[in-house]
């Protein structure tokens, strides 16, 4: 896959960064299977207008469902939490609405996850 995407030279760096991200304790509840019921990557759903929406990661816990939206570009790392919330709030609010229909009765939380491990809660964004 790395060769097909032209990332062979960067593969070790990408893999190391992914392992470092997954090892961060504050993210364990989203990536350690012992801490959640089930998780889906790249969950594709149709919105009310019939458009495909692809959600990066959806994690179902006993008490809530979490939508994690990855922002891996360097531009995201330079922005403040408030700027990122303003930029992506409407998108995640739409995703939360889609999930609410699938997980009736469970709170739906949303967060942005940046490549450096910064987790930005988006529950109050529209």
C-alpha positions as CSV (number, residue, x, y, z in Angstrom):
1,X,0.0,0.0,0.0
2,X,2.8,2.4,0.9
3,X,4.4,1.8,-2.5
4,X,1.2,2.4,-4.3
5,X,0.7,5.7,-2.5
6,X,4.3,6.7,-3.0
7,X,5.0,6.7,0.7
8,X,7.7,4.0,0.9
9,X,10.4,6.5,2.0
10,X,8.2,7.9,4.7
11,X,6.7,4.6,5.9
12,X,8.9,4.3,9.0
13,X,8.2,7.9,10.1
14,X,4.5,7.4,9.5
15,X,4.5,4.1,11.4
16,X,6.4,5.6,14.3
17,X,4.1,8.6,14.6
18,X,1.0,6.3,14.6
19,X,2.5,4.1,17.3
20,X,3.3,7.2,19.4
21,X,-0.2,8.5,19.0
22,X,-1.8,5.2,19.9
23,X,0.4,5.0,23.0
24,X,-0.9,8.2,24.5
25,X,-2.8,7.4,27.7
26,X,-5.6,9.9,27.2
27,X,-6.5,8.2,23.9
28,X,-6.6,4.6,25.2
29,X,-10.4,4.6,25.6
30,X,-10.7,5.1,21.8
31,X,-8.1,2.6,20.6
32,X,-7.7,-0.1,23.3
33,X,-10.4,-2.8,22.5
34,X,-10.6,-3.7,26.2
35,X,-12.1,-0.2,26.9
36,X,-15.0,-0.1,24.4
37,X,-17.7,-2.3,23.1
38,X,-17.0,-1.8,19.4
39,X,-15.3,0.6,17.0
40,X,-15.6,1.3,13.3
41,X,-13.1,3.0,11.0
42,X,-14.2,4.8,7.9
43,X,-17.9,4.3,8.7
44,X,-19.9,5.4,5.6
45,X,-23.4,6.7,6.0
46,X,-26.0,8.5,3.9
47,X,-27.2,11.8,5.1
48,X,-30.8,13.1,4.5
49,X,-29.8,14.4,1.1
50,X,-28.5,11.0,0.0
51,X,-24.9,12.1,0.1
52,X,-22.2,9.7,1.4
53,X,-20.6,10.8,4.6
54,X,-17.4,9.1,5.8
55,X,-16.8,9.2,9.6
56,X,-13.1,8.5,10.5
57,X,-13.7,6.5,13.7
58,X,-16.8,5.7,15.7
59,X,-16.3,4.2,19.2
60,X,-19.2,2.7,21.1
61,X,-18.6,2.6,24.9
62,X,-21.0,1.4,27.6
63,X,-22.1,5.0,28.4
64,X,-21.7,6.9,25.1
65,X,-20.7,6.9,21.5
66,X,-17.6,8.9,20.4
67,X,-17.0,10.2,16.9
68,X,-13.3,10.9,16.3
69,X,-12.4,13.0,13.3
70,X,-8.7,12.8,12.4
71,X,-6.9,16.0,11.3
72,X,-3.4,15.0,10.4
73,X,-2.2,17.9,8.3
74,X,0.5,20.4,9.5
75,X,-2.0,23.2,8.9
76,X,-4.2,21.8,11.7
77,X,-1.3,21.7,14.2
78,X,-0.8,25.5,13.7
79,X,-4.4,26.4,14.5
80,X,-5.9,27.0,18.0
81,X,-8.6,24.8,19.4
82,X,-11.1,27.6,18.8
83,X,-10.0,28.0,15.1
84,X,-10.3,24.2,14.5
85,X,-13.7,24.2,16.3
86,X,-15.0,27.0,14.0
87,X,-13.6,25.3,10.9
88,X,-15.0,21.8,11.6
89,X,-17.9,22.4,14.0
90,X,-20.7,22.2,11.4
91,X,-19.2,19.1,9.8
92,X,-19.1,17.2,13.1
93,X,-22.5,18.4,14.2
94,X,-23.8,16.8,11.0
95,X,-22.0,13.6,11.7
96,X,-23.4,13.6,15.3
97,X,-26.9,14.0,13.9
98,X,-26.4,10.9,11.7
99,X,-25.1,8.8,14.6
100,X,-28.0,9.9,16.9
101,X,-30.4,8.0,14.7
102,X,-28.3,4.8,15.0
103,X,-27.6,5.1,18.7
104,X,-30.9,6.3,20.2
105,X,-30.7,6.8,23.9
106,X,-26.9,7.1,24.0
107,X,-25.0,10.4,24.2
108,X,-23.0,11.1,21.1
109,X,-19.7,12.9,21.7
110,X,-17.4,14.3,19.0
111,X,-13.8,15.3,19.0
112,X,-11.0,16.2,16.6
113,X,-7.8,14.2,17.0
114,X,-4.7,15.9,15.7
115,X,-1.5,14.1,14.7
116,X,0.3,15.4,17.9
117,X,-2.3,13.7,20.1
118,X,-4.3,16.9,20.8
119,X,-7.9,15.9,21.4
120,X,-10.4,18.7,20.9
121,X,-14.0,18.1,22.2
122,X,-16.6,19.3,19.7
123,X,-19.8,18.6,21.6
124,X,-20.9,22.2,21.8
125,X,-20.1,23.2,18.2
126,X,-22.7,23.7,15.5
